[in-house]
């Protein structure tokens, strides 16, 4: 049994995600997203898709980027 690093649940079939050579064990994608997905620099939501980047900041979409003061970013259509 492996313990989920987010919720602590012990699970027989964990999901293992390797980031920068470090393995992380989870009992669900939900826990993996909570632990590893970046957060929007404006609204704070977890970014599960591509998001948009401006400098060192990442946003869930161009609208949040604009509201945070970033210019020239657009969502793909």
DRENDO-68768 format. One record per atom (N, C-alpha, C): residue number from 1; residue in three letters; atom name; x, y, z. Coordinates in steps of 0.05 Angstrom, whole numbers, plus 5000, padded with zeros to 4 digits. Layout:
BEGIN
 resi resn name east north   up
  NUM  ALA   CA    X     Y    Z
...
This chain:
BEGIN
 resi resn name east north   up
    1  UNK    N 5017  4976 5000
    1  UNK   CA 5000  5000 5000
    1  UNK    C 5018  5025 5000
    2  UNK    N 5009  5044 4985
    2  UNK   CA 5024  5070 4983
    2  UNK    C 5006  5092 4994
    3  UNK    N 5019  5110 5008
    3  UNK   CA 5004  5133 5020
    3  UNK    C 5004  5156 5001
    4  UNK    N 4981  5168 4996
    4  UNK   CA 4978  5192 4979
    4  UNK    C 4991  5215 4994
    5  UNK    N 5008  5230 4980
    5  UNK   CA 5021  5252 4994
    5  UNK    C 5004  5277 4997
    6  UNK    N 4980  5277 4985
    6  UNK   CA 4962  5299 4989
    6  UNK    C 4942  5294 5011
    7  UNK    N 4928  5272 5010
    7  UNK   CA 4906  5267 5029
    7  UNK    C 4914  5246 5051
    8  UNK    N 4935  5231 5046
    8  UNK   CA 4944  5211 5066
    8  UNK    C 4930  5184 5063
    9  UNK    N 4912  5181 5044
    9  UNK   CA 4898  5156 5040
    9  UNK    C 4919  5134 5031
   10  UNK    N 4916  5111 5043
   10  UNK   CA 4933  5088 5034
   10  UNK    C 4918  5074 5011
   11  UNK    N 4931  5070 4989
   11  UNK   CA 4918  5060 4965
   11  UNK    C 4936  5039 4951
   12  UNK    N 4923  5017 4942
   12  UNK   CA 4938  4995 4930
   12  UNK    C 4948  5001 4902
   13  UNK    N 4934  5019 4888
   13  UNK   CA 4941  5025 4860
   13  UNK    C 4946  5056 4857
   14  UNK    N 4968  5065 4867
   14  UNK   CA 4973  5094 4866
   14  UNK    C 4981  5104 4838
   15  UNK    N 4978  5130 4835
   15  UNK   CA 4988  5144 4811
   15  UNK    C 5014  5156 4819
   16  UNK    N 5035  5150 4804
   16  UNK   CA 5061  5162 4810
   16  UNK    C 5068  5182 4788
   17  UNK    N 5074  5206 4796
   17  UNK   CA 5081  5227 4777
   17  UNK    C 5110  5236 4784
   18  UNK    N 5127  5237 4763
   18  UNK   CA 5154  5245 4768
   18  UNK    C 5158  5273 4757
   19  UNK    N 5168  5291 4774
   19  UNK   CA 5173  5319 4766
   19  UNK    C 5202  5325 4774
   20  UNK    N 5217  5334 4754
   20  UNK   CA 5245  5340 4758
   20  UNK    C 5260  5318 4772
   21  UNK    N 5254  5293 4765
   21  UNK   CA 5268  5270 4776
   21  UNK    C 5258  5261 4803
   22  UNK    N 5238  5275 4815
   22  UNK   CA 5227  5268 4841
   22  UNK    C 5199  5255 4837
   23  UNK    N 5196  5231 4848
   23  UNK   CA 5170  5216 4846
   23  UNK    C 5151  5225 4868
   24  UNK    N 5125  5228 4860
   24  UNK   CA 5104  5236 4878
   24  UNK    C 5082  5215 4875
   25  UNK    N 5071  5205 4897
   25  UNK   CA 5050  5184 4896
   25  UNK    C 5024  5196 4905
   26  UNK    N 5002  5190 4890
   26  UNK   CA 4976  5200 4895
   26  UNK    C 4955  5177 4892
   27  UNK    N 4932  5180 4905
   27  UNK   CA 4911  5161 4902
   27  UNK    C 4891  5169 4880
   28  UNK    N 4894  5193 4869
   28  UNK   CA 4875  5202 4848
   28  UNK    C 4888  5225 4833
   29  UNK    N 4877  5230 4809
   29  UNK   CA 4886  5254 4793
   29  UNK    C 4879  5279 4808
   30  UNK    N 4857  5280 4823
   30  UNK   CA 4849  5303 4838
   30  UNK    C 4871  5311 4858
   31  UNK    N 4881  5292 4872
   31  UNK   CA 4903  5298 4891
   31  UNK    C 4928  5306 4877
   32  UNK    N 4935  5294 4854
   32  UNK   CA 4958  5302 4839
   32  UNK    C 4956  5331 4830
   33  UNK    N 4932  5338 4820
   33  UNK   CA 4928  5366 4811
   33  UNK    C 4931  5385 4834
   34  UNK    N 4919  5378 4856
   34  UNK   CA 4920  5396 4880
   34  UNK    C 4949  5401 4888
   35  UNK    N 4965  5380 4886
   35  UNK   CA 4993  5383 4896
   35  UNK    C 5012  5395 4875
   36  UNK    N 5007  5389 4849
   36  UNK   CA 5028  5396 4829
   36  UNK    C 5020  5417 4809
   37  UNK    N 4994  5422 4804
   37  UNK   CA 4987  5441 4784
   37  UNK    C 4993  5469 4793
   38  UNK    N 5003  5486 4775
   38  UNK   CA 5008  5514 4782
   38  UNK    C 4982  5529 4787
   39  UNK    N 4984  5551 4801
   39  UNK   CA 4960  5567 4806
   39  UNK    C 4962  5593 4790
   40  UNK    N 4938  5603 4782
   40  UNK   CA 4936  5627 4767
   40  UNK    C 4946  5651 4784
   41  UNK    N 4963  5668 4772
   41  UNK   CA 4974  5691 4786
   41  UNK    C 4954  5712 4792
   42  UNK    N 4930  5710 4781
   42  UNK   CA 4909  5730 4787
   42  UNK    C 4887  5719 4805
   43  UNK    N 4874  5697 4796
   43  UNK   CA 4850  5687 4810
   43  UNK    C 4856  5664 4829
   44  UNK    N 4880  5651 4826
   44  UNK   CA 4888  5630 4845
   44  UNK    C 4878  5602 4838
   45  UNK    N 4863  5599 4816
   45  UNK   CA 4853  5572 4809
   45  UNK    C 4876  5555 4800
   46  UNK    N 4873  5529 4804
   46  UNK   CA 4893  5510 4794
   46  UNK    C 4891  5508 4764
   47  UNK    N 4914  5510 4750
   47  UNK   CA 4914  5509 4721
   47  UNK    C 4919  5481 4712
   48  UNK    N 4898  5469 4700
   48  UNK   CA 4900  5441 4691
   48  UNK    C 4908  5440 4662
   49  UNK    N 4900  5460 4647
   49  UNK   CA 4906  5462 4618
   49  UNK    C 4933  5476 4614
   50  UNK    N 4935  5489 4591
   50  UNK   CA 4959  5503 4583
   50  UNK    C 4964  5529 4598
   51  UNK    N 4944  5544 4602
   51  UNK   CA 4947  5571 4614
   51  UNK    C 4963  5589 4595
   52  UNK    N 4969  5613 4604
   52  UNK   CA 4985  5632 4589
   52  UNK    C 5007  5642 4608
   53  UNK    N 5030  5650 4597
   53  UNK   CA 5052  5659 4613
   53  UNK    C 5060  5687 4605
   54  UNK    N 5068  5703 4624
   54  UNK   CA 5079  5729 4620
   54  UNK    C 5102  5732 4639
   55  UNK    N 5126  5732 4628
   55  UNK   CA 5150  5733 4645
   55  UNK    C 5151  5707 4662
   56  UNK    N 5153  5711 4688
   56  UNK   CA 5154  5688 4706
   56  UNK    C 5126  5680 4717
   57  UNK    N 5105  5695 4708
   57  UNK   CA 5078  5690 4718
   57  UNK    C 5063  5672 4699
   58  UNK    N 5045  5656 4710
   58  UNK   CA 5027  5639 4694
   58  UNK    C 4999  5645 4703
   59  UNK    N 4981  5646 4683
   59  UNK   CA 4953  5653 4688
   59  UNK    C 4935  5632 4674
   60  UNK    N 4911  5629 4685
   60  UNK   CA 4893  5609 4673
   60  UNK    C 4884  5616 4645
   61  UNK    N 4884  5642 4639
   61  UNK   CA 4876  5651 4612
   61  UNK    C 4884  5680 4608
   62  UNK    N 4880  5690 4584
   62  UNK   CA 4888  5717 4577
   62  UNK    C 4872  5738 4593
   63  UNK    N 4847  5732 4600
   63  UNK   CA 4832  5752 4615
   63  UNK    C 4844  5757 4642
   64  UNK    N 4852  5736 4657
   64  UNK   CA 4865  5739 4683
   64  UNK    C 4892  5753 4679
   65  UNK    N 4906  5747 4658
   65  UNK   CA 4932  5759 4653
   65  UNK    C 4928  5790 4649
   66  UNK    N 4908  5797 4633
   66  UNK   CA 4902  5826 4629
   66  UNK    C 4895  5840 4655
   67  UNK    N 4878  5827 4671
   67  UNK   CA 4870  5838 4697
   67  UNK    C 4894  5842 4716
   68  UNK    N 4914  5825 4712
   68  UNK   CA 4938  5827 4729
   68  UNK    C 4959  5847 4718
   69  UNK    N 4952  5858 4694
   69  UNK   CA 4970  5878 4682
   69  UNK    C 4987  5869 4659
   70  UNK    N 4986  5843 4652
   70  UNK   CA 5001  5833 4630
   70  UNK    C 4989  5843 4604
   71  UNK    N 5005  5848 4584
   71  UNK   CA 4995  5858 4558
   71  UNK    C 5003  5840 4536
   72  UNK    N 4987  5839 4515
   72  UNK   CA 4994  5825 4491
   72  UNK    C 4988  5795 4491
   73  UNK    N 4975  5785 4512
   73  UNK   CA 4968  5756 4513
   73  UNK    C 4940  5752 4503
   74  UNK    N 4936  5731 4487
   74  UNK   CA 4910  5724 4478
   74  UNK    C 4906  5694 4481
   75  UNK    N 4881  5686 4486
   75  UNK   CA 4874  5657 4486
   75  UNK    C 4873  5648 4457
   76  UNK    N 4880  5623 4452
   76  UNK   CA 4879  5612 4425
   76  UNK    C 4850  5608 4418
   77  UNK    N 4843  5614 4393
   77  UNK   CA 4816  5609 4383
   77  UNK    C 4816  5591 4359
